[in-house]
Amino acid sequence: MEGTVTNSMSEIVSALNTGITSETLFGTVADLMPWVITLTIASLGLYFLRKLVKGAAKGKVRF
């Protein structure tokens, strides 16, 4: 293994603290929220549709 590790844990933590700010974190979350909402609605729609189709075959439908 060539080379030595020269960074201490405190240097790594300080590099992460300067690279990840609340502004960048919440900016990324804000960009992802439309996808999360869309996927949640689509998943719930598919869940209820499967339940409706399964219940209709047996003559009963429940939500």
VOBA-1610 file (N, C-alpha, C; in pm, whole numbers, padded with zeros to 5 digits, always signed):
BEGIN
Met+00085-00117+00000Met+00000+00000+00000Met+00089+00123+00000Glu+00072+00205-00101Glu+00157+00322-00112Glu+00094+00443-00045Gly+00175+00531+00003Gly+00128+00655+00062Gly+00082+00637+00205Thr+00068+00748+00274Thr+00020+00744+00412Thr-00100+00836+00423Val-00179+00810+00522Val-00296+00894+00548Val-00250+01011+00632Thr-00267+01131+00580Thr-00222+01249+00653Thr-00337+01325+00717Asn-00461+01294+00680Asn-00575+01366+00736Asn-00621+01300+00865Ser-00641+01383+00964Ser-00695+01330+01089Ser-00848+01335+01082Met-00912+01276+01177Met-01058+01272+01178Met-01116+01412+01189Ser-01054+01499+01265Ser-01105+01635+01280Ser-01097+01711+01147Glu-00995+01686+01067Glu-00985+01751+00936Glu-01094+01700+00843Ile-01125+01571+00852Ile-01232+01515+00768Ile-01367+01572+00809Val-01392+01583+00938Val-01519+01638+00987Val-01532+01784+00946Ser-01426+01860+00957Ser-01433+02001+00919Ser-01453+02017+00769Ala-01396+01928+00689Ala-01419+01933+00544Ala-01564+01901+00511Leu-01622+01805+00581Leu-01764+01773+00560Leu-01854+01887+00604Asn-01819+01951+00715Asn-01901+02063+00765Asn-01898+02182+00670Thr-01786+02205+00606Thr-01779+02318+00514Thr-01843+02283+00380Gly-01841+02156+00343Gly-01898+02115+00214Gly-02048+02098+00217Ile-02102+02053+00330Ile-02245+02030+00344Ile-02302+02137+00436Thr-02372+02230+00378Thr-02437+02333+00457Thr-02587+02309+00455Ser-02657+02376+00544Ser-02803+02360+00547Ser-02864+02411+00417Glu-02802+02510+00356Glu-02852+02564+00229Glu-02844+02460+00117Thr-02732+02391+00106Thr-02719+02289+00001Thr-02804+02167+00032Leu-02814+02130+00159Leu-02894+02014+00197Leu-03041+02037+00167Phe-03096+02150+00213Phe-03237+02178+00190Phe-03265+02212+00044Gly-03167+02261-00028Gly-03183+02282-00171Gly-03201+02151-00245Thr-03123+02051-00206Thr-03136+01918-00266Thr-03269+01853-00229Val-03309+01867-00103Val-03437+01812-00059Val-03552+01880-00132Ala-03544+02009-00152Ala-03649+02082-00223Ala-03658+02037-00368Asp-03545+02003-00429Asp-03547+01954-00567Asp-03609+01815-00576Leu-03594+01734-00471Leu-03645+01597-00472Leu-03791+01585-00430Met-03848+01684-00362Met-03983+01672-00309Met-04090+01649-00415Pro-04087+01713-00533Pro-04191+01680-00632Pro-04188+01534-00673Trp-04071+01474-00683Trp-04061+01331-00717Trp-04116+01245-00605Val-04086+01280-00482Val-04134+01202-00367Val-04286+01208-00360Ile-04343+01326-00380Ile-04489+01341-00375Ile-04553+01263-00488Thr-04498+01272-00609Thr-04553+01201-00725Thr-04547+01050-00705Leu-04435+01000-00657Leu-04421+00856-00634Leu-04513+00807-00523Thr-04534+00888-00420Thr-04625+00850-00313Thr-04768+00839-00363Ile-04812+00937-00442Ile-04948+00935-00497Ile-04965+00817-00592Ala-04866+00793-00677Ala-04876+00680-00771Ala-04877+00547-00697Ser-04797+00534-00594Ser-04793+00409-00517Ser-04925+00383-00446Leu-04981+00486-00385Leu-05110+00469-00319Leu-05220+00437-00420Gly-05215+00502-00537Gly-05313+00473-00642Gly-05306+00329-00688Leu-05186+00279-00709Leu-05170+00139-00749Leu-05214+00043-00640Tyr-05187+00078-00517Tyr-05228-00006-00404Tyr-05381-00019-00399Phe-05451+00095-00408Phe-05596+00091-00403Phe-05655+00028-00528Leu-05592+00047-00643Leu-05641-00016-00766Leu-05630-00169-00757Arg-05517-00218-00707Arg-05502-00363-00691Arg-05604-00419-00593Lys-05628-00343-00485Lys-05725-00386-00385Lys-05866-00387-00445Leu-05897-00289-00528Leu-06028-00281-00591Leu-06049-00396-00688Val-05949-00425-00770Val-05959-00533-00868Val-05969-00668-00798Lys-05890-00687-00694Lys-05893-00813-00620Lys-06028-00833-00551Gly-06083-00726-00495Gly-06213-00735-00429Gly-06328-00752-00526Ala-06317-00692-00644Ala-06424-00702-00742Ala-06437-00845-00794Ala-06328-00918-00801Ala-06333-01057-00846Ala-06407-01144-00746Lys-06404-01107-00621Lys-06471-01185-00518Lys-06609-01127-00484Gly-06647-01017-00545Gly-06777-00957-00520Gly-06778-00866-00399Lys-06664-00824-00350Lys-06660-00732-00236Lys-06548-00630-00258Val-06577-00508-00224Val-06480-00402-00239Val-06471-00327-00106Arg-06352-00315-00055Arg-06331-00242+00070Arg-06212-00148+00054Phe-06225-00033+00119Phe-06113+00062+00120Phe-06066+00079+00262
//
